[in-house]
Amino acid sequence: MGRLFGTDGVRGIANKELTPELAFNLGKAGAHVLSKKKERPVILIGKDTRISGDMLEDALSAGILAVGGNVIKVGVLPTPAIAYLVKHYKADAGVVISASHNPFEYNGIKFFNGKGFKLDDAIEEEIEDIIIRNIDVNSHITGDRLGRCLEGAEDAQTLYADFLKSCMDVDIKGMKLVLDCANGASYAVAERVYRELGADITVIGNTPDGVNINDGCGSTHPEKLQNMVIATGADLGLAFDGDADRLIAVDEKGRVIDGDKTICICARMLKETGKLAGNRVTATVMSNLGFHKYLEELGCTIDITQVGDRYVLERMLKTGGVIGGEQSGHIIFLSHTTTGDGILSSLQLLKAVKMFGKKASELSDEITIFPQVLRNAKVKNENKRKFEEDPEILADIARLEQLLDGEGRILIRPSGTEPLVRVMLEGSDIESITKFAEELADSLTRKFG
């Protein structure tokens, strides 16, 4: 895997790397692979608010129609909405056009199967192979064998909003909340859900113009949300990313509650209500040492995966786990849905706050997080894994590990979506680990950039 698909679909700068031609071919190959046993497959398409979404949606649709598939376009909706709706509409597959937390000039295409799960590596490799080998899968069908665009029988946003509300069984009427929708896919539906649940909400990042998605707002830039929570005296702030599969929260003091802390709080809620199957929690190698300590003290078993919510989900399906996720805010509540869902995660966090009868800051402060520094080394895509066998880099890592002296850890991994190698250091001395992380990132950039 990796020639086209990264850890979360196919991504690149729209109309440069992710071209209409590539989108057309992905539509053809994807429809062919995902629906070999059906003469006229139905594929659901959703998108975020990027200006390139219309172009890629039309090209992708044309590819699907060219192999005889039918298309249902549901417009701007979060990624997890497509995972839910593909089952409701009984579609054969779903496609989301989004580059998640990336800047507006990027876009992406990711597929879900008919059960709402992201594709296995083997299926992605089959789609890649068709495109890279330039295999013609449509046999140039004509006449009434061509596909067509269909209208969904029910309003997609309403269906998804009703599903989210059905996951909330506590009263949040009057709770004072601030939502940051990142000028992205959640800008309409998140506000709708919380207003219909009776919360007192202030909304920012809800005026998308095609180019302002994730621009100084949303889960990767919570500063405006932090300020707004303080200014309004809110109980909690909730930030989503561009396609709304992530959540980063802010407590009433304006302090960030990241994915690790949210998972801890919600896992405790599930455990105390007898709903934490096997007392298992799934996390990635990026999860904080404090995360591990807190959950182990609760009596939980922690399953560790490589970075990427797809791998978290795979492990959960194998072990029967019901909660898992990432520090970045991708959290999967498998009893409710098949993928990370920022709005659903926010509802579960609110449910925990209400159940424990404490302020968000009090729950957050029960989890001690070790200082963690992340630096990105800019490298060429083809060089992203060369550090793994480079003697100089390996010597640098060994030297820094000796300096940490067992009081921290180093994690280096290539980004699955960008030309970056991510360098993470964790330890008790923030100044030292910052210096070490910057040294290592500079070395990587110098050698492989």
Secondary structure, DSSP 8 states (H G I E B T S, - for coil): --SSEETTEEEEEBTTTB-HHHHHHHHHHHHHHHTTT-SS-EEEEEE-S-TTHHHHHHHHHHHHHHTT-EEEEEEE--HHHHHHHHHHTT-SEEEEE--TTS-TTEEEEEEEETTS-B--HHHHHHHHHHHHTT---STT--GGGS--EE--SS-HHHHHHHHHHHT--S--TT-EEEEE-TTSTTTTHHHHHHHHTT-EEEEES----SS-TTSS-STT-THHHHHHHHHHT-SEEEEE-TTS-BEEEEETTS-EE-HHHHHHHHHHHHHHTT-SGGGEEEEETTS-HHHHHHHHHTT-EEEEE-SSHHHHHHHHHHHT-SEEE-TTSBEEETTT-SS--HHHHHHHHHHHHHHHTS-HHHHHHTS----EEEEEEE--GGGTTGGGG-HHHHHHHHHHHHHHTTSEEEEEEE-SSSSEEEEEEEES-HHHHHHHHHHHHHHHHHHH-
